[in-house]
Amino acid sequence: MRTHKAETIVNYAMLVLLAIAVLFPVFAFVSAALSPDRSGIPVPGVFAWENFAIAWQEAEFSKSMVVSLTVAVSAVAAQLVLAVLGGYGFGVLNAAGQKFLYPLILFGIMVSIEAIIVPLYYQMRELQLTNSLPGYILIHVGTGVPFGVFWMRAAFRSLPRSIFEAAHIDGAGSIKMLLNVALPLVKPAILTYALLGFMWTWNDYFLSLIFLHGDNQTATVALGVFQGKYLTQFNLMAAGGLIIAAPVLILYIIFQRRFISGMLAGALKE
Amino acid sequence: MRRSRWMGLAMVLVPLLFYAVFMLAPICQSFSYSFYKWDGHSAATWVGLDNYLSFVTDPVLASTLSHVLVLIGFFALLPIVLGLASAALITRRALPGMALFRFIYFLPQVLTSVVVALVFKRLYGPEGPINESLRAVGLGSWTKAWLGDFDWALPALGLIGTWVTFGFCMVLFISGVSSIPTELYEAARVDGAGPLREFFAVTLPGLRSQLAVALTLTITGALRTFDLVWVTTRGGPGTSTLTPAIALYRAAFENPQVGQAAAIGIVMALLCLLIAVAIGRIAERE
């Protein structure tokens, strides 16, 4: 019993130590955001909540937050449709040619965005789709296909075959089977994928830095520009950072288990 | 059921179309761009393998690869060793409150990289907590602008990567350990194995697939670092924190040498692929 107790204490001590290592930088950042001092040095007992309002106005976040939200919601919606089609076609219907086509799609998971970004930019420029929200959304949709199809295929394949056979005997066609039988059963996988997709699109910096400017800036890039301009006002910069991080953080707090299990599962299965 | 296979093909063709337009086609174009010298506007000229050879002939570009090696130490090796140590030391019994700790350790994974960069800009800043604490303990002469220092900027950036990835590795390993059959541990104990032998004989082999995943993700992450560097140092001071992705961005969009940029992208993708395949092979063989 005694060693049991000692072990528990050592375990918790370690866990707490590591948690402090993670939280300390965040804590320093939050206290900088609430500091009335431009350099971000916290003043005990004084919380400058107005920093958030000032940062919101100075950085014109109302514009860029709407852009980010529009992009993330529409990209995720389109990604979901494609992922369900691909996942169902491969996972349940055993699409003709899948021996070749599925590995071809999987290959895309291993391709890093850097390998395609240069021609993609010059092609989109030719089509006048640079600095355009539809163009930027399309890129997210296209590059999201490999993981999405992989994810939904796994979800559909984890369903017992017998329910499809039963529906088939009842005379249900492939599409009816998808809408009435399969989709309701894979709702958890869809929710997890939607959350991860929202996070990835919202947090994207590289693509939006390249493709969007001016009024079309996403929140992450707007924050980067803001920090360049307000180098000497760290408290406002930190407040702006917290505003940009908030939407994903709120989702993470509500759906923490989905985020964690989704990211672990997504990584392990690849 | 035969008809449904054609129905299935019709369905998968929709995502395939998007994939082909936005990924497959650009990959092929990247290859062809990489053999040309092109400024993005005037006519392109064929230069053969020159754009690839500049990884050897151009010392600045070559230095990006050695920077990556340093970053791998911080992004991959350090967090994996830390993660393994904690997975080995933390009991296999379910601890109350573990969910809260998992929540905290995963936090850096969901924070957008721009905010992570700002968090550490604050930490490393001239009046940031690190320098303040150095002054407080009388080591004022050690204070510096960590991200603006030629020697310290790269390791300072690396530590940001450690902070981001270690929680992920740790949670991955702890969940992996809990799925190792208890009998293996009991057998090791019966054989008189100490904690160290138990770790090497049971825990480490049992975590093989998690290790492979962690190594692949963190090493390719180090190779592809862009956001963190762009927001904190832009590759500077000088070129001391230049990464391949930053070099690619500059070559593609700042003073266009489009062919060079495409070649950097191809080299990065091939290295990522090579790393993933090699680690996968090693993990399977053992």
Interface residues (C-beta under 8 A of the other chain):
Chain A: E7 T8 V10 N11 Y12 M14 L15 L18 A19 A21 V22 L23 F24 P25 V26 A28 F29 A32 S39 G40 I41 L82 A83 L85 G86 Y88 G89 F90 V92 L93 N94 A95 A96 G97 Q98 L101 L104 I105 G108 M110 V111 S112 E114 A115 I116 I117 V118 P119 L120 Y121 Y122 Q123 L138 I139 V141 G142 T143 V145 P146 G148 V149 H168 S174 I175 M199 W202 N203 Y205 F206 L209 I210 T220 L223 G224 Q227 F234 M237 A238 G241 L242 I244 A245 V248 L249 Y252 Q256 R257 F259 I260 M263 L264 A267 L268 E270
Chain B: M1 S4 R5 W6 M7 G8 L9 A10 M11 V12 V14 P15 L16 F18 Y19 V21 F22 M23 L24 A25 P26 I27 Q29 S30 Y33 G40 S86 L89 I90 T91 L95 G97 M98 A99 F101 R102 F103 I104 Y105 F106 L107 P108 Q109 V110 L111 T112 S113 V114 V115 L118 V119 F120 K121 R122 L123 G125 E127 G128 P129 W163 G167 F168 M170 V171 L172 S175 S209 Q210 V213 L217 T220 R224 F226 D227 W230 V231 P244 A245 L248 Y249 A252 F253 V258 A261 A262 I264 G265 I266 M268 A269 C272 L273 A276
